[in-house]
Amino acid sequence: MGPEILGTTPSSVMNFLIQTASLAASEAAIYSASVVESATVLCLELFQLTAPPLRQKTNP
């Protein structure tokens, strides 16, 4: 009787499935962190580009 008949899965197949799920979760986390970082950098760049100068010369 093979493992299919007994309703079990070989450990190599289970390891592959677990590693595949882990890789997908890891890639999703990296992508999410990248999106957050990109949005943060863009926000800071916009603030820097639109903020008034710290000192302004005025005529007496």
Biopython code that builds the backbone (N, CA, C, O; Angstrom):
import numpy as np
from Bio.PDB.StructureBuilder import StructureBuilder

atoms = [
    (1, "MET", "N", (0.831, -1.180, 0.000)),
    (1, "MET", "CA", (0.000, 0.000, 0.000)),
    (1, "MET", "C", (0.876, 1.244, 0.000)),
    (1, "MET", "O", (1.834, 1.353, 0.765)),
    (2, "GLY", "N", (0.525, 2.175, -0.872)),
    (2, "GLY", "CA", (1.271, 3.423, -0.938)),
    (2, "GLY", "C", (0.691, 4.457, 0.011)),
    (2, "GLY", "O", (-0.365, 4.236, 0.605)),
    (3, "PRO", "N", (1.370, 5.576, 0.156)),
    (3, "PRO", "CA", (0.889, 6.612, 1.078)),
    (3, "PRO", "C", (-0.459, 7.197, 0.669)),
    (3, "PRO", "O", (-1.208, 7.679, 1.519)),
    (4, "GLU", "N", (-0.778, 7.159, -0.633)),
    (4, "GLU", "CA", (-2.063, 7.701, -1.078)),
    (4, "GLU", "C", (-3.227, 6.876, -0.526)),
    (4, "GLU", "O", (-4.289, 7.409, -0.204)),
    (5, "ILE", "N", (-3.007, 5.590, -0.426)),
    (5, "ILE", "CA", (-4.068, 4.704, 0.049)),
    (5, "ILE", "C", (-4.310, 4.916, 1.538)),
    (5, "ILE", "O", (-5.449, 4.858, 2.001)),
    (6, "LEU", "N", (-3.250, 5.159, 2.278)),
    (6, "LEU", "CA", (-3.384, 5.337, 3.720)),
    (6, "LEU", "C", (-3.847, 6.747, 4.092)),
    (6, "LEU", "O", (-4.167, 7.008, 5.252)),
    (7, "GLY", "N", (-3.884, 7.654, 3.114)),
    (7, "GLY", "CA", (-4.322, 9.014, 3.401)),
    (7, "GLY", "C", (-3.239, 9.893, 3.989)),
    (7, "GLY", "O", (-3.526, 10.923, 4.599)),
    (8, "THR", "N", (-1.998, 9.485, 3.806)),
    (8, "THR", "CA", (-0.888, 10.291, 4.327)),
    (8, "THR", "C", (-0.121, 10.902, 3.168)),
    (8, "THR", "O", (-0.230, 10.452, 2.027)),
    (9, "THR", "N", (0.638, 11.910, 3.466)),
    (9, "THR", "CA", (1.449, 12.584, 2.458)),
    (9, "THR", "C", (2.909, 12.413, 2.841)),
    (9, "THR", "O", (3.259, 12.568, 4.011)),
    (10, "PRO", "N", (3.767, 12.095, 1.880)),
    (10, "PRO", "CA", (5.186, 11.963, 2.196)),
    (10, "PRO", "C", (5.735, 13.262, 2.784)),
    (10, "PRO", "O", (5.294, 14.354, 2.427)),
    (11, "SER", "N", (6.699, 13.125, 3.688)),
    (11, "SER", "CA", (7.235, 14.305, 4.369)),
    (11, "SER", "C", (7.883, 15.281, 3.391)),
    (11, "SER", "O", (7.859, 16.488, 3.632)),
    (12, "SER", "N", (8.462, 14.790, 2.292)),
    (12, "SER", "CA", (9.078, 15.700, 1.326)),
    (12, "SER", "C", (8.029, 16.597, 0.674)),
    (12, "SER", "O", (8.291, 17.769, 0.404)),
    (13, "VAL", "N", (6.844, 16.046, 0.424)),
    (13, "VAL", "CA", (5.762, 16.840, -0.160)),
    (13, "VAL", "C", (5.261, 17.849, 0.869)),
    (13, "VAL", "O", (5.020, 19.008, 0.532)),
    (14, "MET", "N", (5.103, 17.421, 2.111)),
    (14, "MET", "CA", (4.652, 18.334, 3.170)),
    (14, "MET", "C", (5.661, 19.463, 3.368)),
    (14, "MET", "O", (5.274, 20.622, 3.510)),
    (15, "ASN", "N", (6.948, 19.131, 3.378)),
    (15, "ASN", "CA", (7.980, 20.163, 3.527)),
    (15, "ASN", "C", (7.902, 21.167, 2.389)),
    (15, "ASN", "O", (8.031, 22.371, 2.611)),
    (16, "PHE", "N", (7.691, 20.682, 1.178)),
    (16, "PHE", "CA", (7.579, 21.575, 0.024)),
    (16, "PHE", "C", (6.385, 22.511, 0.186)),
    (16, "PHE", "O", (6.496, 23.712, -0.061)),
    (17, "LEU", "N", (5.246, 21.963, 0.600)),
    (17, "LEU", "CA", (4.041, 22.783, 0.765)),
    (17, "LEU", "C", (4.220, 23.824, 1.863)),
    (17, "LEU", "O", (3.795, 24.970, 1.711)),
    (18, "ILE", "N", (4.843, 23.434, 2.962)),
    (18, "ILE", "CA", (5.080, 24.371, 4.066)),
    (18, "ILE", "C", (6.042, 25.470, 3.631)),
    (18, "ILE", "O", (5.817, 26.645, 3.920)),
    (19, "GLN", "N", (7.116, 25.092, 2.937)),
    (19, "GLN", "CA", (8.093, 26.080, 2.483)),
    (19, "GLN", "C", (7.486, 27.024, 1.453)),
    (19, "GLN", "O", (7.799, 28.214, 1.439)),
    (20, "THR", "N", (6.618, 26.498, 0.592)),
    (20, "THR", "CA", (5.964, 27.341, -0.411)),
    (20, "THR", "C", (5.065, 28.371, 0.264)),
    (20, "THR", "O", (5.069, 29.542, -0.116)),
    (21, "ALA", "N", (4.301, 27.946, 1.255)),
    (21, "ALA", "CA", (3.429, 28.873, 1.986)),
    (21, "ALA", "C", (4.258, 29.906, 2.735)),
    (21, "ALA", "O", (3.904, 31.084, 2.778)),
    (22, "SER", "N", (5.359, 29.462, 3.324)),
    (22, "SER", "CA", (6.233, 30.374, 4.056)),
    (22, "SER", "C", (6.847, 31.404, 3.122)),
    (22, "SER", "O", (6.945, 32.579, 3.474)),
    (23, "LEU", "N", (7.261, 30.976, 1.939)),
    (23, "LEU", "CA", (7.845, 31.895, 0.959)),
    (23, "LEU", "C", (6.809, 32.921, 0.513)),
    (23, "LEU", "O", (7.125, 34.103, 0.381)),
    (24, "ALA", "N", (5.586, 32.480, 0.283)),
    (24, "ALA", "CA", (4.530, 33.406, -0.135)),
    (24, "ALA", "C", (4.273, 34.446, 0.949)),
    (24, "ALA", "O", (4.111, 35.628, 0.643)),
    (25, "ALA", "N", (4.233, 34.027, 2.203)),
    (25, "ALA", "CA", (4.016, 34.965, 3.307)),
    (25, "ALA", "C", (5.182, 35.933, 3.428)),
    (25, "ALA", "O", (4.987, 37.122, 3.680)),
    (26, "SER", "N", (6.386, 35.426, 3.248)),
    (26, "SER", "CA", (7.576, 36.275, 3.321)),
    (26, "SER", "C", (7.575, 37.315, 2.214)),
    (26, "SER", "O", (7.870, 38.485, 2.457)),
    (27, "GLU", "N", (7.246, 36.894, 1.001)),
    (27, "GLU", "CA", (7.200, 37.833, -0.127)),
    (27, "GLU", "C", (6.120, 38.884, 0.086)),
    (27, "GLU", "O", (6.321, 40.051, -0.248)),
    (28, "ALA", "N", (4.979, 38.487, 0.636)),
    (28, "ALA", "CA", (3.899, 39.442, 0.902)),
    (28, "ALA", "C", (4.338, 40.472, 1.935)),
    (28, "ALA", "O", (4.032, 41.656, 1.799)),
    (29, "ALA", "N", (5.053, 40.029, 2.964)),
    (29, "ALA", "CA", (5.523, 40.952, 3.997)),
    (29, "ALA", "C", (6.555, 41.922, 3.437)),
    (29, "ALA", "O", (6.536, 43.110, 3.759)),
    (30, "ILE", "N", (7.451, 41.416, 2.603)),
    (30, "ILE", "CA", (8.470, 42.279, 1.996)),
    (30, "ILE", "C", (7.810, 43.296, 1.078)),
    (30, "ILE", "O", (8.185, 44.468, 1.086)),
    (31, "TYR", "N", (6.838, 42.869, 0.290)),
    (31, "TYR", "CA", (6.136, 43.779, -0.617)),
    (31, "TYR", "C", (5.399, 44.848, 0.181)),
    (31, "TYR", "O", (5.442, 46.028, -0.165)),
    (32, "SER", "N", (4.726, 44.436, 1.244)),
    (32, "SER", "CA", (3.982, 45.378, 2.079)),
    (32, "SER", "C", (4.921, 46.402, 2.706)),
    (32, "SER", "O", (4.614, 47.594, 2.723)),
    (33, "ALA", "N", (6.053, 45.952, 3.217)),
    (33, "ALA", "CA", (7.026, 46.868, 3.819)),
    (33, "ALA", "C", (7.574, 47.822, 2.775)),
    (33, "ALA", "O", (7.817, 48.992, 3.069)),
    (34, "SER", "N", (7.771, 47.337, 1.567)),
    (34, "SER", "CA", (8.281, 48.179, 0.486)),
    (34, "SER", "C", (7.275, 49.260, 0.122)),
    (34, "SER", "O", (7.655, 50.404, -0.129)),
    (35, "VAL", "N", (5.998, 48.907, 0.092)),
    (35, "VAL", "CA", (4.949, 49.878, -0.229)),
    (35, "VAL", "C", (4.889, 50.954, 0.851)),
    (35, "VAL", "O", (4.772, 52.140, 0.542)),
    (36, "VAL", "N", (4.969, 50.548, 2.106)),
    (36, "VAL", "CA", (4.933, 51.511, 3.214)),
    (36, "VAL", "C", (6.144, 52.429, 3.148)),
    (36, "VAL", "O", (6.015, 53.640, 3.329)),
    (37, "GLU", "N", (7.312, 51.866, 2.892)),
    (37, "GLU", "CA", (8.525, 52.684, 2.807)),
    (37, "GLU", "C", (8.431, 53.673, 1.651)),
    (37, "GLU", "O", (8.802, 54.837, 1.802)),
    (38, "SER", "N", (7.944, 53.228, 0.509)),
    (38, "SER", "CA", (7.804, 54.117, -0.648)),
    (38, "SER", "C", (6.847, 55.262, -0.341)),
    (38, "SER", "O", (7.117, 56.408, -0.700)),
    (39, "ALA", "N", (5.745, 54.964, 0.314)),
    (39, "ALA", "CA", (4.770, 56.002, 0.659)),
    (39, "ALA", "C", (5.363, 56.988, 1.658)),
    (39, "ALA", "O", (5.121, 58.191, 1.567)),
    (40, "THR", "N", (6.140, 56.479, 2.610)),
    (40, "THR", "CA", (6.764, 57.349, 3.606)),
    (40, "THR", "C", (7.775, 58.273, 2.958)),
    (40, "THR", "O", (7.795, 59.470, 3.244)),
    (41, "VAL", "N", (8.613, 57.731, 2.091)),
    (41, "VAL", "CA", (9.621, 58.540, 1.404)),
    (41, "VAL", "C", (8.943, 59.599, 0.551)),
    (41, "VAL", "O", (9.363, 60.756, 0.554)),
    (42, "LEU", "N", (7.906, 59.223, -0.177)),
    (42, "LEU", "CA", (7.188, 60.184, -1.017)),
    (42, "LEU", "C", (6.581, 61.292, -0.164)),
    (42, "LEU", "O", (6.657, 62.465, -0.529)),
    (43, "CYS", "N", (5.991, 60.939, 0.946)),
    (43, "CYS", "CA", (5.385, 61.929, 1.837)),
    (43, "CYS", "C", (6.443, 62.902, 2.345)),
    (43, "CYS", "O", (6.217, 64.112, 2.354)),
    (44, "LEU", "N", (7.586, 62.391, 2.763)),
    (44, "LEU", "CA", (8.654, 63.261, 3.265)),
    (44, "LEU", "C", (9.208, 64.147, 2.162)),
    (44, "LEU", "O", (9.534, 65.308, 2.407)),
    (45, "GLU", "N", (9.320, 63.614, 0.948)),
    (45, "GLU", "CA", (9.807, 64.421, -0.173)),
    (45, "GLU", "C", (8.824, 65.539, -0.492)),
    (45, "GLU", "O", (9.236, 66.669, -0.754)),
    (46, "LEU", "N", (7.538, 65.238, -0.472)),
    (46, "LEU", "CA", (6.534, 66.266, -0.739)),
    (46, "LEU", "C", (6.566, 67.344, 0.340)),
    (46, "LEU", "O", (6.448, 68.530, 0.034)),
    (47, "PHE", "N", (6.724, 66.943, 1.587)),
    (47, "PHE", "CA", (6.802, 67.910, 2.678)),
    (47, "PHE", "C", (8.014, 68.807, 2.490)),
    (47, "PHE", "O", (7.931, 70.021, 2.675)),
    (48, "GLN", "N", (9.127, 68.214, 2.126)),
    (48, "GLN", "CA", (10.355, 68.978, 1.944)),
    (48, "GLN", "C", (10.223, 69.937, 0.760)),
    (48, "GLN", "O", (10.714, 71.064, 0.826)),
    (49, "LEU", "N", (9.581, 69.515, -0.296)),
    (49, "LEU", "CA", (9.446, 70.359, -1.477)),
    (49, "LEU", "C", (8.444, 71.491, -1.271)),
    (49, "LEU", "O", (8.577, 72.540, -1.901)),
    (50, "THR", "N", (7.454, 71.309, -0.414)),
    (50, "THR", "CA", (6.404, 72.312, -0.276)),
    (50, "THR", "C", (6.521, 73.144, 0.993)),
    (50, "THR", "O", (5.786, 74.119, 1.152)),
    (51, "ALA", "N", (7.407, 72.793, 1.881)),
    (51, "ALA", "CA", (7.540, 73.538, 3.129)),
    (51, "ALA", "C", (8.208, 74.884, 2.868)),
    (51, "ALA", "O", (9.098, 74.971, 2.022)),
    (52, "PRO", "N", (7.800, 75.929, 3.575)),
    (52, "PRO", "CA", (8.443, 77.232, 3.397)),
    (52, "PRO", "C", (9.860, 77.200, 3.969)),
    (52, "PRO", "O", (10.176, 76.341, 4.792)),
    (53, "PRO", "N", (10.704, 78.121, 3.543)),
    (53, "PRO", "CA", (12.052, 78.173, 4.105)),
    (53, "PRO", "C", (11.978, 78.437, 5.611)),
    (53, "PRO", "O", (11.022, 79.041, 6.100)),
    (54, "LEU", "N", (12.989, 77.981, 6.330)),
    (54, "LEU", "CA", (12.990, 78.181, 7.775)),
    (54, "LEU", "C", (13.132, 79.659, 8.128)),
    (54, "LEU", "O", (12.524, 80.126, 9.091)),
    (55, "ARG", "N", (13.927, 80.397, 7.361)),
    (55, "ARG", "CA", (14.128, 81.824, 7.624)),
    (55, "ARG", "C", (13.760, 82.616, 6.381)),
    (55, "ARG", "O", (14.114, 82.245, 5.262)),
    (56, "GLN", "N", (13.065, 83.681, 6.589)),
    (56, "GLN", "CA", (12.723, 84.557, 5.477)),
    (56, "GLN", "C", (13.249, 85.954, 5.791)),
    (56, "GLN", "O", (13.087, 86.461, 6.901)),
    (57, "LYS", "N", (13.876, 86.560, 4.799)),
    (57, "LYS", "CA", (14.358, 87.927, 4.985)),
    (57, "LYS", "C", (13.181, 88.881, 4.833)),
    (57, "LYS", "O", (12.384, 88.757, 3.903)),
    (58, "THR", "N", (13.083, 89.812, 5.734)),
    (58, "THR", "CA", (12.026, 90.819, 5.644)),
    (58, "THR", "C", (12.659, 92.204, 5.632)),
    (58, "THR", "O", (13.704, 92.423, 6.245)),
    (59, "ASN", "N", (12.040, 93.107, 4.954)),
    (59, "ASN", "CA", (12.527, 94.487, 4.924)),
    (59, "ASN", "C", (11.981, 95.238, 6.137)),
    (59, "ASN", "O", (10.808, 95.094, 6.483)),
    (60, "PRO", "N", (12.833, 96.041, 6.784)),
    (60, "PRO", "CA", (12.366, 96.793, 7.964)),
    (60, "PRO", "C", (11.402, 97.899, 7.599)),
    (60, "PRO", "O", (10.924, 98.616, 8.478)),
]
sb = StructureBuilder()
sb.init_structure("model")
sb.init_model(0)
sb.init_chain("A")
sb.init_seg("    ")
for serial, (resi, resn, name, xyz) in enumerate(atoms, 1):
    if name == "N":
        sb.init_residue(resn, " ", resi, " ")
    sb.init_atom(name, np.array(xyz, "f"), 0.0, 1.0, " ", f" {name:<3s}", serial, name[0])
structure = sb.get_structure()
